[in-house]
Amino acid sequence: MTDIAYRALALQSTCHAVNACADVDEARAAIDANIARIARQLPASKAFIGPDLKLVVLPEYFATSYPLGDTIPGWAAKAGFDMDGREYERLGRIAQDNGVYLVSNAYERDPNFPDLYFQSQVVLDDAGNQVLRYRRLVSLFAPSPHDVWSRYLDLYGIDGVFPVARTPIGNLACIASEEILYPEIARAHGLRGAEVLLHCTSEVGSPELTPKDIAKRARAIENMAFVVSANTAGIAGVDIPMGSADGMSKIIDDQGRVLAAAGGGESMAANAEIDVTGLRRRRRRPGMGNFLSRLPDAAVAAGVAPVALAPNQLLENGEAKVPQRADFAARQRASIERLIELGVVE
């Protein structure tokens, strides 16, 4: 077995929002500036941490902030990355120049769904190539692959829904934002071989344990995997208090132990060793703690049969339709009613 161990960094960087930008050109200039800041912060962090830094995870929507007030097509034009666009070219160059795998989270335009956007996590390898693209499945007010499910599967297959990249630094998979609260998402990746779960997030910072913070430990234990979770160091340029989403970036091992964590503000403190060789040894070891080997998959799959949130809600005659923001709230209310009908909710 080849020895694989290196350091990873959950880079806690401030998100400078583009929401207030007057037009697309101004928004694009702000995105360029945000990427340029990463291009400065990453090599400075590596110089301090050491040459064995091989994996860097960026916070959720690090270059744009979240949609607020824009229409779906409006936000796609203002903040969306093209799948082969200049933003990924620049990020790829940063990865290559620093010899790291770099994990981005951004809103993204897909030519197969020109009127929508998806929230995508993309892994760029140390040569600057895109080696993994994951689209967020659980989102309350934004389109997801589940909304165009039939066509999405035709285009990308189930391996494109739950991709795992087998790389020289281990088997990598992505979890976006609040999806850390949904064990089914991490489990789908874990049963496809994921060893390092890459979590881009922008979440409440608190001195107390939060639901997301608890979930990070749980997902690591359940799937016998490392979790590298990068939070924003605040969101600047929107009306919520800047420090609301700040701190708590961390790296957790497969036994739920926090190896490193960041406090508030911009920080490279959340860096730690990822010992993939040790993880693989533990995964091969029989015993009560080998959770992957003891999961009764077929029974669990049968037990989760009731469906409340129907797929394909943005497909009409095989084509994607543009939703209004209010449509998402109406859909959730309908889903709750369905859960009541099924007896899941009393």
C-alpha positions as CSV (number, residue, x, y, z in Angstrom):
1,M,0.0,0.0,0.0
2,T,1.4,3.4,-1.1
3,D,1.9,5.7,1.8
4,I,-0.4,8.8,1.4
5,A,-0.2,11.6,4.0
6,Y,-0.3,15.3,3.5
7,R,-1.6,18.5,5.0
8,A,-5.0,20.0,4.1
9,L,-6.2,23.6,4.7
10,A,-9.8,24.8,5.2
11,L,-9.0,28.4,4.1
12,Q,-11.3,30.8,6.0
13,S,-11.6,33.8,3.8
14,T,-14.0,36.8,3.8
15,C,-16.7,36.7,1.2
16,H,-17.1,40.1,-0.6
17,A,-20.6,40.1,-2.0
18,V,-21.5,41.1,-5.5
19,N,-25.2,41.5,-4.7
20,A,-25.1,45.3,-4.7
21,C,-23.1,45.6,-8.0
22,A,-25.0,47.8,-10.5
23,D,-24.5,45.6,-13.5
24,V,-22.8,42.4,-14.8
25,D,-19.5,44.2,-15.6
26,E,-19.2,45.5,-12.0
27,A,-20.0,42.1,-10.6
28,R,-17.4,40.4,-12.8
29,A,-14.8,42.9,-11.6
30,A,-15.7,42.1,-8.0
31,I,-15.4,38.3,-8.7
32,D,-12.0,38.9,-10.3
33,A,-10.9,40.7,-7.2
34,N,-12.2,37.9,-4.9
35,I,-10.2,35.3,-6.9
36,A,-7.1,37.6,-6.8
37,R,-7.4,37.6,-3.0
38,I,-7.3,33.8,-2.9
39,A,-4.3,33.9,-5.3
40,R,-2.5,35.9,-2.6
41,Q,-3.7,34.1,0.5
42,L,-3.1,30.6,-0.7
43,P,0.7,30.8,-1.4
44,A,1.2,32.9,1.8
45,S,-0.6,30.2,3.8
46,K,1.4,27.4,2.1
47,A,4.7,29.2,2.8
48,F,3.8,29.2,6.5
49,I,2.2,25.7,6.7
50,G,4.8,23.9,4.6
51,P,5.4,22.2,1.3
52,D,3.3,19.2,2.2
53,L,0.1,21.3,1.9
54,K,-1.6,19.4,-1.0
55,L,-5.3,20.2,-0.5
56,V,-7.1,23.6,0.0
57,V,-10.9,23.9,0.4
58,L,-12.5,27.4,-0.1
59,P,-15.6,28.6,1.6
60,E,-19.1,28.4,0.0
61,Y,-19.8,31.0,-2.7
62,F,-16.4,32.6,-1.8
63,A,-16.4,34.9,-4.9
64,T,-20.0,36.1,-4.9
65,S,-22.0,35.6,-1.8
66,Y,-25.6,34.2,-2.0
67,P,-28.5,35.2,-4.3
68,L,-30.5,38.0,-2.8
69,G,-33.3,39.8,-4.8
70,D,-32.2,38.7,-8.2
71,T,-34.2,36.6,-10.5
72,I,-32.9,33.1,-11.4
73,P,-31.6,34.3,-14.9
74,G,-30.4,37.6,-13.3
75,W,-28.2,35.9,-10.8
76,A,-26.9,33.4,-13.3
77,A,-25.8,36.4,-15.5
78,K,-24.4,38.3,-12.6
79,A,-22.7,35.6,-10.5
80,G,-22.6,32.4,-12.5
81,F,-19.3,30.8,-13.6
82,D,-19.2,29.1,-17.0
83,M,-18.2,25.4,-16.8
84,D,-15.1,26.1,-18.9
85,G,-14.9,29.8,-18.2
86,R,-12.2,32.2,-17.1
87,E,-12.9,31.9,-13.4
88,Y,-12.0,28.2,-13.4
89,E,-9.0,29.0,-15.6
90,R,-7.7,31.4,-13.0
91,L,-8.5,28.9,-10.1
92,G,-6.7,26.2,-12.1
93,R,-3.7,28.4,-12.4
94,I,-3.7,29.1,-8.7
95,A,-3.9,25.3,-8.0
96,Q,-1.1,24.6,-10.5
97,D,1.2,27.4,-9.3
98,N,0.9,26.2,-5.7
99,G,0.9,22.4,-6.4
100,V,-2.4,21.9,-4.5
101,Y,-5.8,20.4,-5.2
102,L,-8.2,23.4,-4.9
103,V,-11.9,23.1,-4.1
104,S,-14.2,25.9,-5.3
105,N,-17.9,26.5,-4.5
106,A,-19.7,28.8,-7.0
107,Y,-23.0,29.3,-8.8
108,E,-22.6,27.9,-12.2
109,R,-24.2,28.1,-15.7
110,D,-24.7,24.8,-17.6
111,P,-25.3,25.1,-21.4
112,N,-27.7,22.2,-21.1
113,F,-29.9,24.3,-18.8
114,P,-29.3,27.8,-20.1
115,D,-32.1,29.5,-18.0
116,L,-31.0,28.1,-14.6
117,Y,-27.9,27.9,-12.5
118,F,-26.6,25.3,-10.1
119,Q,-24.5,25.6,-7.0
120,S,-21.4,23.6,-7.9
121,Q,-18.3,22.4,-6.1
122,V,-15.4,21.8,-8.5
123,V,-12.1,20.2,-7.6
124,L,-9.1,21.3,-9.6
125,D,-6.0,19.1,-9.4
126,D,-2.4,20.3,-8.9
127,A,-2.0,20.6,-12.7
128,G,-5.0,22.9,-12.8
129,N,-7.5,20.4,-14.4
130,Q,-11.1,20.0,-13.3
131,V,-11.3,16.5,-11.9
132,L,-14.7,16.6,-10.1
133,R,-17.9,18.6,-10.4
134,Y,-20.7,18.2,-7.8
135,R,-24.0,20.0,-8.0
136,R,-25.8,20.7,-4.7
137,L,-28.9,18.6,-4.4
138,V,-30.6,20.1,-1.3
139,S,-31.4,23.8,-1.6
140,L,-34.5,25.6,-0.4
141,F,-34.5,28.6,-2.8
142,A,-32.4,27.6,-5.8
143,P,-32.6,25.0,-8.6
144,S,-30.9,21.7,-8.2
145,P,-30.3,18.6,-10.3
146,H,-33.3,17.0,-8.6
147,D,-35.5,19.6,-10.2
148,V,-34.6,18.5,-13.7
149,W,-33.8,14.9,-12.6
150,S,-34.7,12.9,-15.7
151,R,-32.8,15.1,-18.1
152,Y,-29.9,15.5,-15.7
153,L,-29.5,11.7,-15.4
154,D,-29.7,11.4,-19.1
155,L,-26.8,13.9,-19.5
156,Y,-24.6,13.0,-16.5
157,G,-25.7,9.6,-15.1
158,I,-25.8,8.8,-11.4
159,D,-22.0,9.0,-11.2
160,G,-22.3,12.7,-12.2
161,V,-24.8,13.2,-9.4
162,F,-22.5,11.6,-6.7
163,P,-19.0,11.9,-8.2
164,V,-15.9,10.5,-6.4
165,A,-12.5,11.5,-7.8
166,R,-9.8,8.9,-7.2
167,T,-6.6,10.9,-7.0
168,P,-3.1,10.5,-5.7
169,I,-4.2,12.2,-2.5
170,G,-7.1,9.9,-1.9
171,N,-10.7,9.5,-3.0
172,L,-12.4,12.9,-2.9
173,A,-16.1,13.9,-2.8
174,C,-18.0,17.1,-2.1
175,I,-20.7,18.2,0.2
176,A,-22.2,21.6,-0.2
177,S,-23.3,23.9,2.7
178,E,-26.3,22.6,4.6
179,E,-26.1,19.2,2.9
180,I,-23.8,18.2,5.8
181,L,-27.1,17.9,7.7
182,Y,-28.4,15.3,5.4
183,P,-26.7,12.0,6.1
184,E,-28.0,10.5,2.8
185,I,-25.8,12.8,0.7
186,A,-22.6,11.9,2.5
187,R,-23.6,8.2,2.6
188,A,-24.0,8.1,-1.2
189,H,-20.5,9.4,-1.5
190,G,-19.1,7.2,1.2
191,L,-20.5,4.0,-0.4
192,R,-18.9,5.1,-3.7
193,G,-15.5,5.1,-2.0
194,A,-15.1,8.7,-0.7
195,E,-12.3,9.0,1.8
196,V,-12.1,12.8,2.2
197,L,-15.4,14.8,2.2
198,L,-14.8,18.4,1.1
199,H,-17.3,20.7,2.7
200,C,-17.6,24.3,1.5
201,T,-19.9,26.2,3.8
202,S,-21.1,29.6,5.0
203,E,-22.7,29.1,8.3
204,V,-23.4,30.6,11.7
205,G,-20.4,30.9,13.8
206,S,-21.0,30.2,17.5
207,P,-19.0,29.4,20.6
208,E,-21.6,26.6,21.1
209,L,-22.1,23.4,19.1
210,T,-24.3,24.1,16.1
211,P,-26.3,21.6,14.1
212,K,-23.9,21.8,11.3
213,D,-20.9,21.4,13.6
214,I,-22.4,18.3,15.2
215,A,-23.2,16.9,11.7
216,K,-19.6,17.3,10.5
217,R,-18.4,14.9,13.3
218,A,-21.3,12.5,12.6
219,R,-20.7,12.4,8.8
220,A,-17.0,11.7,9.5
221,I,-17.8,8.8,11.8
222,E,-20.6,7.2,9.8
223,N,-18.6,7.1,6.6
224,M,-15.2,6.5,8.1
225,A,-13.9,9.6,6.2
226,F,-12.1,12.8,6.8
227,V,-14.1,16.0,6.6
228,V,-12.4,19.3,5.5
229,S,-14.9,22.1,6.2
230,A,-14.2,25.7,5.2
231,N,-16.4,28.5,6.4
232,T,-16.5,32.1,5.4
233,A,-14.7,34.7,7.5
234,G,-17.9,36.9,7.4
235,I,-19.8,38.2,4.4
236,A,-19.1,41.8,3.5
237,G,-21.4,44.0,1.4
238,V,-24.8,42.6,2.5
239,D,-27.1,43.8,5.3
240,I,-26.7,40.9,7.7
241,P,-24.1,41.6,10.3
242,M,-20.8,40.7,8.8
243,G,-19.6,38.3,11.5
244,S,-22.8,36.2,11.5
245,A,-21.1,33.5,9.3
246,D,-17.6,33.4,10.6
247,G,-15.2,30.9,12.2
248,M,-15.5,27.2,12.9
249,S,-13.6,26.0,9.8
250,K,-12.2,22.7,10.8
251,I,-10.7,19.3,9.8
252,I,-12.1,16.2,11.4
253,D,-10.8,12.7,11.2
254,D,-12.7,9.5,10.6
255,Q,-13.2,8.9,14.3
256,G,-14.9,12.3,14.8
257,R,-11.9,14.0,16.3
258,V,-11.3,17.7,15.5
259,L,-7.7,17.9,14.3
260,A,-7.7,21.6,13.7
261,A,-10.2,24.5,13.9
262,A,-10.2,28.2,13.2
263,G,-11.5,31.0,15.3
264,G,-13.1,34.2,13.9
265,G,-11.7,36.2,11.0
266,E,-9.6,35.3,8.1
267,S,-7.5,32.3,9.0
268,M,-5.3,29.5,7.9
269,A,-5.5,27.9,11.4
270,A,-7.7,25.0,10.2
271,N,-4.9,22.9,8.7
272,A,-4.0,19.3,9.6
273,E,-2.5,16.1,8.3
274,I,-4.7,13.8,6.2
275,D,-3.4,10.3,6.8
276,V,-5.1,8.4,4.0
277,T,-2.9,5.3,4.5
278,G,-4.0,5.1,8.2
279,L,-7.6,5.6,7.2
280,R,-7.4,2.7,4.6
281,R,-5.9,0.5,7.3
282,R,-8.7,1.2,9.6
283,R,-11.3,0.6,6.9
284,R,-9.8,-2.9,6.3
285,R,-9.9,-3.8,10.0
286,P,-12.8,-6.0,11.2
287,G,-14.6,-4.9,14.3
288,M,-17.6,-3.0,15.6
289,G,-16.2,0.3,14.4
290,N,-16.1,-0.7,10.8
291,F,-19.4,1.0,10.0
292,L,-19.2,0.7,6.2
293,S,-18.9,-3.1,6.3
294,R,-21.9,-3.4,8.7
295,L,-24.5,-1.3,6.9
296,P,-27.6,-3.3,5.8
297,D,-27.9,-1.3,2.5
298,A,-30.9,-3.0,1.0
299,A,-33.0,-2.8,4.2
300,V,-32.2,0.9,4.6
301,A,-33.1,1.6,1.0
302,A,-36.4,-0.1,1.3
303,G,-37.2,1.8,4.5
304,V,-36.8,5.2,3.0
305,A,-39.4,4.5,0.3
306,P,-41.9,7.3,1.0
307,V,-41.4,10.3,-1.3
308,A,-42.6,13.8,-0.4
309,L,-40.4,16.0,-2.6
310,A,-41.1,15.0,-6.2
311,P,-38.3,15.2,-8.8
312,N,-38.5,17.1,-12.1
313,Q,-40.5,20.0,-10.8
314,L,-38.7,22.4,-13.2
315,L,-39.1,20.1,-16.2
316,E,-41.9,20.8,-18.6
317,N,-42.2,18.7,-21.8
318,G,-38.5,17.7,-21.3
319,E,-37.3,21.4,-21.1
320,A,-36.3,23.3,-18.0
321,K,-38.6,26.1,-17.0
322,V,-37.5,29.2,-15.0
323,P,-38.9,29.3,-11.5
324,Q,-39.9,32.3,-9.5
325,R,-38.5,32.6,-6.0
326,A,-42.0,32.2,-4.5
327,D,-42.3,28.8,-6.3
328,F,-39.8,27.3,-4.0
329,A,-41.7,28.2,-0.8
330,A,-44.9,26.9,-2.4
331,R,-43.1,23.6,-3.2
332,Q,-42.0,23.2,0.4
333,R,-45.5,23.7,1.7
334,A,-46.7,21.1,-0.7
335,S,-44.0,18.7,0.4
336,I,-45.0,19.2,4.1
337,E,-48.6,18.4,3.2
338,R,-47.4,15.2,1.4
339,L,-45.4,14.2,4.5
340,I,-48.7,14.6,6.5
341,E,-50.5,12.4,4.0
342,L,-47.8,9.8,4.3
343,G,-48.0,9.8,8.1
344,V,-44.4,10.9,8.4
345,V,-45.6,14.2,10.1
346,E,-48.6,14.2,12.4
